[in-house]
Amino acid sequence: MKNILLNSLVLLVLLSVPVLAQKKDIVDTAVGAGTFKTLATALTEAGLIETLKGKGPFTVFAPTDEAFAKLPKGTLESLLKDKEALKKVLLYHVVSGSVMAKDVVKLKKATTVGGQDVMIKVKGGKVMVNKSNVTATDIEASNGIIHVIDAVLIPKEAKKAH
């Protein structure tokens, strides 16, 4: 009887390990960090939550709440009212595939899922995406990678409109 209980306990632990080991997707990982509330709101408004919860893999250059706060006055509010412009801005932060930091630093540019390129450079040992600094790298999610940036990336066409 003791062996049956012990074997049952071992089986229960082994069956629960894969569930415990599963990573959260990009959206849940970002929300769980607590510093991407504005990004989560913007993704919701743009209808992109399900996309970034999808299979992927995706690489997201994720601006923090502080990054959104640096936008010129009225920019965020204007984008939140214009779903298509907001979507373009947000997709400008997403690259198809899982691109780890060791690979990002080898690139000069990356094409976003929005179709435009972001420029990548290493300056003084720091990685920059356009004019934004990468402040944290290789945050792994079940469907890709997050690199944290300190400014919101605005594609050229969106700059003209807002």
C-alpha positions in Angstrom: 0.0 0.0 0.0 2.9 2.3 0.9 4.4 1.7 -2.6 1.1 2.5 -4.3 0.8 5.8 -2.5 4.5 6.7 -3.2 4.1 5.7 -6.9 0.9 7.8 -7.1 2.6 10.8 -5.6 5.6 10.5 -8.0 3.3 10.1 -11.0 1.3 13.2 -9.8 4.5 15.3 -9.5 5.8 14.1 -12.9 2.5 14.9 -14.6 2.4 18.4 -13.1 6.0 19.4 -14.1 5.2 20.2 -17.8 2.4 22.4 -16.7 4.6 24.2 -14.2 7.4 24.6 -16.8 5.3 26.2 -19.4 6.1 29.9 -20.0 3.6 32.6 -20.4 3.0 34.1 -23.9 4.4 37.6 -24.8 1.3 39.4 -23.6 1.0 37.7 -20.3 4.7 38.0 -19.7 4.6 41.7 -20.4 1.5 42.3 -18.2 3.1 40.2 -15.4 6.1 42.5 -15.4 3.9 45.4 -14.3 5.8 48.1 -16.3 3.9 47.6 -19.6 0.4 48.7 -18.7 0.2 51.4 -21.4 1.5 48.9 -24.0 -1.2 46.4 -22.9 -3.9 49.0 -23.1 -2.7 50.0 -26.6 -2.6 46.4 -27.8 -6.1 45.9 -26.5 -7.4 49.1 -28.3 -5.7 48.1 -31.5 -7.1 44.5 -31.4 -3.7 42.9 -31.3 -3.9 40.9 -28.1 -4.9 37.7 -29.8 -2.2 38.2 -32.4 0.6 38.4 -29.8 -0.9 35.5 -27.9 -0.7 33.5 -31.1 1.8 30.8 -32.0 4.5 33.2 -33.2 7.4 33.2 -32.7 7.7 37.0 -32.4 10.3 39.4 -31.2 8.8 42.4 -29.5 10.7 45.6 -28.7 8.5 46.6 -25.8 8.3 50.2 -24.7 7.8 50.7 -20.9 5.1 52.9 -19.4 7.9 55.5 -18.9 8.6 55.3 -22.7 5.0 56.1 -23.5 5.1 59.0 -21.0 8.0 60.6 -23.0 5.8 60.9 -26.1 4.8 64.5 -27.0 1.7 65.7 -25.3 -1.5 64.4 -27.0 0.3 61.7 -29.1 -0.8 58.7 -27.1 -4.4 60.0 -26.8 -4.5 60.7 -30.5 -3.2 57.2 -31.4 -5.7 55.5 -29.0 -8.5 57.2 -31.0 -7.1 56.1 -34.4 -7.1 52.3 -34.3 -5.3 52.0 -37.7 -2.5 54.4 -36.8 -2.1 52.7 -33.4 -1.9 49.3 -35.0 0.9 50.6 -37.4 2.8 52.0 -34.5 2.5 48.8 -32.4 3.3 46.5 -35.3 6.5 48.6 -35.9 7.7 47.1 -32.5 7.3 43.5 -33.7 9.7 41.3 -35.8 8.8 37.9 -37.0 10.8 35.1 -35.4 12.7 34.8 -32.1 15.7 37.1 -32.3 17.9 36.9 -29.2 20.2 39.8 -28.2 23.3 37.9 -29.5 21.7 37.9 -32.9 20.2 41.4 -32.8 23.7 43.0 -32.3 24.8 41.5 -35.6 22.0 43.2 -37.5 21.9 46.7 -39.1 18.2 46.6 -39.5 15.2 44.4 -39.0 11.9 44.3 -41.0 8.9 44.6 -38.7 5.6 42.8 -39.2 4.2 46.2 -40.2 6.5 46.1 -43.2 8.9 48.9 -42.3 12.5 48.5 -41.2 13.9 49.5 -37.8 17.5 50.5 -37.7 19.8 48.6 -35.2 23.2 49.8 -34.0 25.5 49.1 -31.2 27.0 52.3 -29.7 29.3 52.3 -26.7 28.3 48.7 -25.9 24.6 49.6 -25.9 22.1 48.4 -28.4 19.8 51.0 -30.0 16.7 50.4 -32.1 16.2 53.6 -34.1 16.7 56.2 -31.4 15.6 54.0 -28.5 17.9 52.2 -26.1 17.4 48.6 -25.4 17.4 48.4 -21.6 16.7 44.7 -21.0 17.1 41.7 -23.4 16.1 38.1 -24.0 12.9 38.0 -21.8 11.7 34.6 -23.0 8.0 33.9 -23.6 6.3 30.8 -24.9 5.8 32.4 -28.3 8.9 34.6 -28.6 11.3 37.1 -27.1 10.8 40.6 -25.5 13.5 43.2 -25.5 12.7 46.3 -23.4 13.2 49.7 -24.9 13.1 53.2 -23.4 11.2 55.0 -26.2 8.2 54.3 -28.4 9.1 53.6 -32.0 7.1 55.7 -34.4 7.1 54.7 -38.1 7.7 57.5 -40.6 4.2 57.5 -42.0 2.7 57.8 -38.4 5.0 60.7 -37.6 3.4 62.7 -40.5 -0.1 61.9 -39.3 0.4 62.6 -35.6 
